[in-house]
Amino acid sequence: MNFNIMSQVQLVFTQTKLYGLNPDLDYRDENTGQIYGGNELMEVGYYDSVMKQDFVAEVKYFVAVD
């Protein structure tokens, strides 16, 4: 989950790293359909969406792909 309480004039790009995944599996982002490696999500992470509004939230949902 990513939250944005107050928007900023200068956008800040942030990354989120996950933990507890299987590094040998691939994971699909259910919102976008994009596939990430488990090791990629834990070591590098993914860029959070840029939120330009105040008081917004986003939920990311990843599903393991065989």
N, C-alpha and C positions, 0 to 999 in steps of 0.2 A: 504494500500500500504506500502510495506517495500522497503527501498532503501539501497544499499551498495555502497558507493563511493570508498573507499579504503579498501581492505581486510586486516585482521589482522593475525599475526602469531598465537597468542593465541586466539582460538575461544571464543566468548562471547555469552552465551545463553540469549536471551531477550524474554520477554513476551509482548503481546499487549492485552490490555483490551478494550472492546467495550462498547458503551453506547447507550441508546435510544432503546434498544431491549425490547421485551415483555418477562419478566422472566418466564412466564408460557408456552412459546412455545419452541420447539426444532428447531435448525437451522442446515442445511446441508452445509458443505464446498463443493462447486461445483467442485473444483479441485481434491479433494481426496475422496469425498463421505462420509467423517466422519461426524457423528451427534454430536452436542454439545447442551446442554441446554442453553437457553437464560440467565438464572441466572449465569451459569458457565462462559459464555463469558464475562459477565459484572463484576463478582466478582473476578474470577481467571484469565481469559483470556486464550490465547493459546500461545504455544511456537512458535516463529518465525522460519522460515527455516534458516538453516545455509548456508550462501552464501560465497563461497570460492573465487569468482572472483571479480575483480574490476568493478565498474560501471554497476551493475545489479539491477533489480527491480523485485518485485513480487506483484501481485494483488490478494487479497483474496476476494472471492465473496460468501456470505452466503445467503441462501434462507430459509425462514420459512417453516417448515414441519408440516402438520396437524397431 
